[in-house]
Amino acid sequence: MNRNLYDLLGLVAAVCFIMALKGLSSPKSARRGNIIGAVGATIGTVLVFWAPGSSHKHLVLILAAIAFGVLVGVPAARRIQMTQMPQLVALFNGVGGGAAALVATVEYLKLGNEATTGEILATVFTVIVGCISFSGSIITFMKLQELMTTRPVVFPGGRFVIAATLAGVLGTAGWVINSGGTSPLLIMGALALAFGVLFVLPVGGADVPIVISLLNAFTGLTVAASGYVLQATLLIVAGTLVGASGTILTRLMAAAMGRSLFGTLFGAFTAKPQESTGAAEARPVKSGSADDVAILLNYAQRVVIVPGFGLAVAQAQHTVRELADLLTSKGIDVAYGIHPVAGRMPGHMNVLLAEANVPYEQLVEMEEVNPTFPQTDVVLVVGANDVVNPAAKTTPGCPIYGMPILDVAQAGNVIFLKRSMRPGFAGIENELLYDAKTTLLFGDAKETLTKVVSSLKAL
């Protein structure tokens, strides 16, 4: 392929990536942004085969790898449930970081003594950060999938072990830079993998979305660095965009949790022990029926629906949309209160509700909806817990303390749709469940909402 045409198509792919990020900044344009990003990725992939000076001696292996990726990726993307989307994002992100580390390692071994200082530095950076992103993402996947405890994992002297491992990573990095060789590089990679695990273990379930965003930024930086090693401008552009956007998102997420990034990552080492909530179910609560909830909603003037992970688990987004439409037809003002970290990844609730074609105008962010709760007659909390838990304001030392929450306690009535009295993802009790103004409706969210809709239609 002509070099000028190759560079022009590379520029088109880069512009597609930029436009994709712009589109993903709003739920209204997110679908279009995804399509544009996919077009850019397709162009970038196809360009590899026509890169000036490229050799096709490994064409069969490349095509086999692409075919394997398609056979695994397409079914996974099609069959994955919305509740498992955060796990998929974490896993794919980790694979990206690991792939960048492997590519940089292979290219480094190929260059041998001919590697320049810049290429060695880029390789060291890519291997370290890529390995951290890979192993750290595997731990976030296991936490989200509940293959391990979602609570912070700390052990005596943990801070010193983490510091010693990081020192080992940096020490072997200096060894690679000064002496080169395969063994130092492999030792450095192994220590970086161990650091990635130790880095994520102390993070509690409520903070996992922030870590996913941070590791995503790490992966972007490794891709950019590997692009320097491979002298691939498109990789540098794409990696830099992902790294920059991931860093911005991480800061926004940390702000939404009301704490510093350092506190998010290592706060478990200084947190005070929490009292056991094992006796929570022994305390009296006020439960109601679908008919009770329907009557309460029917005579309300304003209703705010707060979606959470339980809504995604029950796949009740279409039913809640039906309920909202029914309330609106009765002249009731309906809005959805969206917390920035509701669910298990940034924008989880926006994506879930968009799937049910909920009007974007009804989605109200936390800063806008909080002042309206005193004028709200009924708040319907569907599968959310931590994002409405007053402990974030009243219990210093708890995992979510300092996190801005949806102030649903200020509404006239609060209805919780829950499967059981089990605590939320952060593992702490919600005192609002025992408030006199709170009514609990137990059961699967989709089934209970369907009953509420039927009762409401009968009124």
Beta strands, then each sheet from edge to edge (+ up, - down):
strand 1: 302-307
strand 2: 333-338
strand 3: 363-365
strand 4: 378-382
strand 5: 413-418
strand 6: 438-442
sheet 1: 3+ 2+ 1+ 4+ 5+ 6+
end
